[in-house]
Amino acid sequence: MVRVSQLLISAVLAPAASCVKILMAGDSTMAHITSPIQDGWGFPFQNYINLKVVNLARGGRSARSYIREGLWADLVTQIDAGDYVIMEFGHNDAGTPQTSDKAPTLGTGTETTTVTLADGSTEVVQTFVTYEKKMVKDVLAKGGIPIISSQTPDGDVWNSAHTKMNLGSTCRFVVYAQLAAQQSGVDFIDHWTWVTRAYEKLGYNNVYPKLFRPGDHTHTIPAGADVVAQAFVNGLKCTKHPLASFLTTAGKGVSLNCP
């Protein structure tokens, strides 16, 4: 199947680069937080790409709650033809609809669960794959170019020798994200794998807890956010994604770490 980004690349390259922008939807691992002890990778990412970056990630959100709260609808209104939209969720999506107002219905198809929220309203909860496919459909309807990105790994899960990250089976939301991209025929950036490669190259002592908020294995300090942003850039370069043609000098200088 021909990727959507390949089909629409002429629409991106036709206008001046300054007319094209990148919109970002995600959680706190992506969101910009003005703090010396925490930031998301979406903020330093703008240093590596020669396009305007509109970071609309919001802490504590899942794919489900990002849509339900209207955050996604607000993002869609800002899409112009040729814009890229990066969607990365998973950290807040665990659990079940019966116990969490963030969790999707278990499954990979059109399964649904009907729940009553705390305010008394009823919600028909979709699967994670369905939510991400909806986002893709909305982006395409506006003439945008969707990129589904997998969530990032926690920093403290290593083998006993601290030589390799010991992640066990791949997080199910990484699998779901890839499946949504495959079924939609759009690009998938496996941020989970690219960050894992970056952390292993740096080594345990330079990653955890050094790059993370005190007492936290998920949220990075600004220096850690920069490592995660560079890992995404590395993914763009290794996969020869069209966005790699818009890298700044700093982006081009990110060392390749391909399989």
C-alpha positions in Angstrom: 0.0 0.0 0.0 1.3 3.4 -0.9 1.8 5.6 2.2 -0.4 8.7 2.5 2.7 10.8 3.1 4.1 9.7 -0.2 0.8 10.4 -2.0 0.6 13.9 -0.5 4.3 14.9 -0.5 3.8 17.1 -3.5 1.2 19.0 -1.5 3.7 19.6 1.3 6.6 20.6 -0.9 4.6 22.9 -3.2 4.2 25.8 -0.7 7.1 27.4 1.1 8.3 25.4 4.1 7.2 28.3 6.4 3.5 27.7 5.3 3.6 24.1 6.5 3.3 23.3 10.2 3.4 20.3 12.5 0.6 19.8 15.1 1.2 17.5 18.0 -1.4 15.6 20.0 -0.4 13.6 23.1 0.1 13.4 26.8 2.6 14.9 29.3 5.6 13.0 27.8 5.1 15.3 24.8 3.6 18.4 26.4 5.6 21.5 27.1 5.9 22.2 30.9 7.7 25.3 32.1 9.6 23.6 34.8 13.3 22.9 35.5 12.4 19.4 36.5 10.1 18.3 33.8 9.4 18.8 30.1 8.0 16.8 27.2 9.8 16.0 23.9 7.5 18.2 21.8 9.3 21.4 23.1 12.9 20.6 22.1 11.7 18.9 18.9 11.1 22.4 17.4 14.9 22.9 17.5 15.4 20.1 15.0 12.8 20.8 12.4 12.5 23.8 10.1 8.7 24.0 10.4 6.4 25.7 12.9 5.5 23.3 15.7 2.2 23.7 17.4 2.4 21.5 20.5 -1.2 20.7 21.7 -0.3 17.8 23.9 -1.9 17.8 27.3 -0.8 16.1 30.5 -2.9 13.2 31.8 -4.8 12.6 28.6 -5.4 9.3 26.8 -6.6 9.0 23.2 -10.1 8.6 24.5 -10.1 11.5 26.9 -8.3 13.8 24.4 -11.2 13.3 22.1 -14.0 13.4 24.6 -12.8 16.6 26.2 -12.8 18.4 22.8 -9.0 18.8 22.6 -8.9 16.9 19.4 -11.7 18.9 17.8 -9.8 22.1 18.7 -6.6 20.7 17.0 -8.5 19.7 13.9 -9.7 23.3 13.4 -6.1 24.4 13.1 -5.1 21.9 10.3 -4.4 23.4 6.9 -3.8 21.3 3.8 -0.3 20.0 3.8 0.2 20.1 7.6 1.6 17.2 9.5 -0.1 15.9 12.6 1.8 13.7 15.1 -0.4 11.6 17.4 1.2 9.8 20.3 -0.8 8.2 23.2 -0.5 5.2 25.5 0.8 6.2 28.9 -2.6 7.1 30.3 -4.6 4.5 28.3 -4.3 1.5 30.6 -7.2 0.1 32.7 -10.8 -0.6 31.7 -13.7 1.7 30.9 -15.5 0.5 34.0 -12.6 1.7 36.3 -11.1 4.6 34.3 -12.5 7.5 32.3 -9.3 7.4 30.2 -9.2 3.7 29.3 -10.4 2.4 25.9 -12.4 -0.8 25.3 -10.2 -3.8 25.2 -9.6 -5.1 21.7 -8.4 -4.0 18.3 -11.6 -3.8 16.3 -15.0 -2.2 16.6 -15.8 -3.4 20.1 -17.5 -0.9 22.4 -18.4 -0.5 26.0 -21.1 1.8 27.3 -20.4 3.5 30.6 -21.9 6.1 32.8 -19.4 8.9 33.7 -19.2 10.7 37.1 -21.3 13.6 35.8 -24.1 11.1 34.9 -23.6 11.3 31.2 -23.3 8.1 29.0 -20.3 7.4 26.9 -19.8 4.7 24.3 -16.2 3.8 24.7 -14.2 2.6 21.6 -11.0 0.7 21.3 -7.6 2.5 21.1 -7.3 1.5 17.5 -10.7 3.0 16.7 -9.7 6.3 18.4 -6.5 6.6 16.5 -8.1 5.7 13.2 -10.7 8.4 13.8 -7.9 10.9 14.3 -6.3 9.8 11.0 -9.6 10.1 9.2 -10.1 13.7 10.6 -6.6 14.7 9.6 -7.0 13.4 6.0 -10.4 15.1 5.7 -8.6 18.4 6.2 -5.9 17.6 3.7 -3.3 17.0 6.5 -0.7 14.3 6.7 -1.1 12.0 9.8 1.8 10.4 11.6 1.0 7.8 14.3 3.8 7.5 16.9 4.1 4.9 19.6 4.5 5.9 23.2 7.9 6.2 24.8 9.2 3.6 27.3 9.8 4.2 31.0 13.5 4.8 31.9 14.0 2.4 34.8 13.3 -1.0 33.2 16.7 -2.6 32.5 18.2 -6.1 32.9 20.1 -6.9 36.0 23.4 -6.0 34.4 22.0 -2.7 33.3 23.3 -3.3 29.7 19.9 -3.6 27.9 16.5 -2.3 28.6 14.4 -5.2 29.8 10.9 -4.3 28.5 9.5 -7.8 28.2 6.7 -8.0 25.8 6.1 -4.8 23.8 3.5 -2.5 25.4 0.1 -3.3 23.9 -0.5 0.3 23.0 2.6 0.3 20.8 1.2 -2.7 19.0 -2.2 -1.0 18.8 -0.7 2.2 17.4 1.2 0.3 14.7 -2.0 -1.6 13.8 -4.0 1.6 13.5 -1.3 3.0 11.2 -1.2 -0.1 9.0 -5.0 -0.3 8.7 -5.2 3.3 7.8 -2.3 3.2 5.4 -0.4 6.1 7.1 3.1 6.4 8.5 4.1 4.9 11.8 7.1 6.1 13.8 8.0 3.5 16.4 9.1 6.1 19.0 9.2 3.3 21.6 12.0 1.5 19.8 13.9 4.6 18.8 14.0 5.9 22.4 15.0 2.4 23.6 17.9 2.5 21.2 18.9 6.0 22.3 18.8 5.0 26.0 20.8 1.8 25.5 23.4 3.8 23.5 23.7 6.3 26.4 23.9 3.5 29.1 21.9 3.1 32.3 24.0 5.5 34.4 23.4 8.3 31.9 19.6 7.6 31.6 18.0 6.6 34.9 17.5 8.5 37.1 19.6 11.2 35.6 17.2 12.1 32.8 14.0 11.8 34.8 12.1 13.8 37.3 13.0 12.8 40.9 11.1 9.7 41.9 9.6 9.3 38.5 10.4 6.8 35.7 8.1 8.3 33.0 8.5 12.1 33.0 11.8 13.5 31.7 13.7 16.6 32.8 14.4 19.0 29.9 17.7 17.2 29.1 15.8 13.9 28.9 13.1 15.5 26.7 15.8 16.5 24.3 17.1 12.9 24.1 13.6 11.7 23.4 13.1 14.4 20.7 16.4 13.4 19.1 15.3 9.8 19.1 12.2 10.8 17.1 14.4 12.7 14.7 16.6 9.7 14.4 13.5 7.7 13.5 12.6 10.1 10.8 16.1 9.9 9.3 16.4 6.1 9.6 13.0 5.5 7.9 13.7 8.3 5.3 10.4 10.0 6.3 9.5 13.1 4.2 9.8 15.2 7.3 13.5 14.5 7.3 13.8 16.9 4.4 12.8 19.8 6.7 15.5 19.2 9.4 17.5 22.1 10.7 21.3 22.0 10.9 20.9 20.7 14.4 18.4 18.0 13.2 20.8 17.0 10.4 23.5 16.7 13.1 21.6 14.1 15.2 23.7 11.0 15.0 22.2 8.1 13.1 21.3 5.1 15.3 19.6 2.7 12.8 19.2 -1.1 13.1 
